[in-house]
Amino acid sequence: MKFNVSSKTLHAAASAVSKVINSKNTITVLDNFLLSLSGDELLITGMDSENSLTGRVAVTEADGEGRFCINARSLVDFLKEIPDQGITFDINPTTLEIKIDYNKGVSHFVAVNGDEYPTYKSREDNDTPIEFECPTEELIKGLDYTMFAASTDEYRPVMQGVFFDIKPDSVTFAATDTRKLVRYINRRVRSGNEGSCIMPMKACSVLKNVFAKDDTVKVVMTSKNASFSSATYTFKCCLLNGRYPDYNRVIPTSNPYTLTVDRRSLLTAVRRVGVFVDPGYSLEKFRIGADSMTIKGDNKTNQSTAREHTPCSFDGPELTIGFSSIYLLEILNVLPTDDITIALADPGRPGVFRPMEDEKDTELLMLLMPMTVTDF
């Protein structure tokens, strides 16, 4: 079996596919890529126990067909050091020796029989799958807005992912860890179907990093399994089991006061004051007036303190409230507009963060629970 392929193209595909392979595998063969040659197309597959990713690469001068495995890390590291050029793979089907010819050199690998590579198995379910096409840009944007808010608490496994709430005329992306919550409604994606699923974080990361250069992704989804296909990649994954909490119920609808502030000014102020907060609590205190807010942080352990003033516009009575600087920075880093609004009610109710203006046919909302402030 023999073929010629662009080193740059193969390296891009191998690097992408390697993202699905665990650093340590209980099954040794999963440390490898499965390379399958058929005609003028080479398939490169990586897998773990719950995910499978296959990239498609065009080849030339193909002679023969077959499958073989090659160590993933070694191949990626090797291709990384090869300048962009055509390289030739020559695989001996008897000894499984791989000879790679390239400009100014030749390298040798020992392959593993492709028949030893396991077949990806989806979880059994009787659901009727829903299918739709989604612009890749819209899918990645939904993940960008929500992934940071997913829980890392192993005792809440159902919340360790992004919830896809699919309606015929929209897709809602949601994530929460009980302290912060994000809901992003995208009416640009019209699936014509109805369903829901919880996408694990690793799967979200693969989608975000691998499919960015594709225009459209075809989605096939049940409550337990999902597949995403583009012109260059096919990704299959198992979904999280369980019932996702009703995220709409915790979003307050009657926060009467609106704070408008420049996002970058607030972000930098929170960063500076955050240096002086108690790292065990990360509490920053905010005293909000009609046209200015005072931000305070203190650490009683080392007796350090900081105070800053930031211009704002607030249509309510003077209000003192506390937020975690860590979670607040996460929200401010993700919100997309220069100016933002924060809907508030009182020191005990969550703040609802929104961009000053949503993009057409979308709605982005982020919620942050307050912290108790005993003094200012």
Secondary structure, DSSP 8 states (H G I E B T S, - for coil): -EEEEEHHHHHHHHHHHHTTS-SS-SSGGGGEEEEEEETTEEEEEEE-SSEEEEEEEE-EEEE--EEEEEEHHHHHHHHHTS-SSEEEEEE-TTT-EEEEEETTEEEEEE-EEGGGS------------EEEEEEHHHHHHHHHHHGGGS---TT-GGGSEEEEEEETTEEEEEEE-SSEEEEEEETT---S--EEEEEEHHHHHHHHHHSTT-SEEEEEE-SSEEEEE-SSEEEEEE---S----GGGGS-S---EEEEEEHHHHHHHHHHHHTTS-TTT-EEEEEE-SSEEEEEEEETTTTEEEEEEEE-EE-SS-EEEEEEHHHHHHHHHH--SSEEEEEE--TTS-EEEEESS--TTEEEEEEE--B--S--
